[in-house]
Amino acid sequence: MAIREILKYPDPRLRTRAKRVREIDGSIQRLIDDMVETMRAANGVGLAATQIGVPLRVAVIEPRDGQLIVLINPEIVKTSGQRRVEEACLSVPGYWGELTRSEVVVVRALDRNGREFRVRGTGLLAQALEHEIDHLNGVLYIDRLDRPEDLHRVEAEAEEAAT
């Protein structure tokens, strides 16, 4: 396992639409292990392969409850409701945004053993599912902001609070 470099905006590779995984072999297993290690080292909730420069449809998510979810070739099959959320991204450090995400998200994917499964997410899991699948489609959360004012600098707010 290895910690990989996380690409930072505006790296054009973040805009790549990832390709489907054709075969889950040893290289995909190593990729998954590296992604989990990289995500945990960065204190992230999720990571898409495109964020480490690998244009394959693979994502890992580990919400704060500690349940690791590996998604290969994920597809959103259903969403419902909407809610405003605060969101950040390992590829857009120093910023967070306010945007609209679905309340409920259902995703179909393969697990790391090639078995198809569905996962239904609410709350943070629903948000993470949409966020990581967006990455696999070359979309960043900043693309989903309603207005430029919905993007906030983390440092600027910390400085304001200190004064």
N, C-alpha and C positions, 0 to 999 in steps of 0.2 A: 504494500500500500504506500501511497505517496500523496503529499499535499501538493495540489496543482495551483498554478497561478490563476486567479480569477480575473477575467477581462473586465476592463473599466470603460464606461461610456466616455467618449464616442467611438470606441473601437468598432469598425464596420463588421467584424465577425459576429457581433451581438445582433445584427440585423439579418443573419442567415436563417433561412427556413431549413430546419433540420430534416434529414432523410430518415426514412423508416429503417429500423434494424431488421435485417434479413435473417440473421442467425445469431443465437445467443451462445457465443463460444467463450473461450478463456479470456480473450481480449475485452469482451463486454463485461465479464465478471470483474476483471481488474479495474475497468473504467468505473463500475458501480462502487467498488471498494474505495477507489481514489476519491470519487465524488462525495461519499459519506464522510471520509476523513477530512476532506477539504471544507465541506459544509460545517462540520463540528468545530474545526479549528477556527473558522471565521465567525462562530456563534450564530450561524444562519438557521432558518427554519426550512429552507429548501434550496436546491441547486439544480440547474438544468445543464446538460452536457455542453450546450452552446456557450455557456458562461465560462467554460474552461477551454474553449476553442475546438470542441469536438462537435461537428455538425450532425449528430445522431439524435433520434427521438428517445432520449433517456433522461429521467429526472428522479431525484430523491427528495423526500419530504419527511421531516421529523418534527411534528408540532411539539409544543412544550410538554405534552403528556408522555413523550418518549417512544411512541410507536413509530418505527421506521417504515416508510412506504416507498417501495421501488416501483417506478412506472416505466415500462418500455412500450413505445408506440401508443402513448395515451391519447384518448379522444374524449372530449366532453360530449356526453350523450343527452344530458338534460340539465337545465338550470331553472331556478325559480326565485322570485323575489329579488329585491335590490336593497342594498344598504350602503351607507357612506362609511368608508374605512380610512384609517391612516396606514400608509404602506411605505416600506423602504426596500432597498435592494442592495445586495452585495456588489453589484456592478455599477451602482450609482452612489458611491459612498459620500457621506456628509449631507445627504438630503433625505427628505421624506415628503410624501404627498398625500393629499386628500382626494379620494376618487370613489367611484361607485363600483361595487362588485356584487355578485349574486349572493343571495342568502343561502341557497342550497345548490350544490354542484354534484352531479353524478358523472363519474369517469369510468370508461372501460379501458383496460390496459393489460399487458402481460406482466407477470412478476419475473423475478430474476431466474426462475426455473422454466419460463416459457408458458406458464399456465395463465389462461385468461381469467381475469377477475374484474369486479366492479367495486368501486369505493364511492360512498356517499358522504359528502362533507358539508358541515355547517360551520359557522364561525371562522376561526383561524384556518382550519383545514380547507374549507371551501375557498377562501381567499388564496391560500397557498397553491391549491390545485389550479386555479385560473392563472395565477402569476407565473407558475413554472411552465404551463402549457403555452402561455403567451410567449415566453422566452423561446420555446421550441418553434414558434411561428415567426420569430424575429421581431417580436413586439415587446417594448419595455413599458413599465407602469407609467412612466412619464408621458407616453403617447396617449394615455387614457385620461389625463387630467382635463377637466372642463375648462380651466382658465390658467394662465401662467401663475397667477397669485396662489394657486393651490399647491405649488411646490415651495417647500421651506428648507432653509439651510439649518442644519443641526447646530453648528457652531454659533451662528448669529443669535439663535434663541437662547443658548447657554450663556452667551455674553450679556444679553439683555437681562436675564434672570439674576446675574451676578451683580448688576449695577443698581 
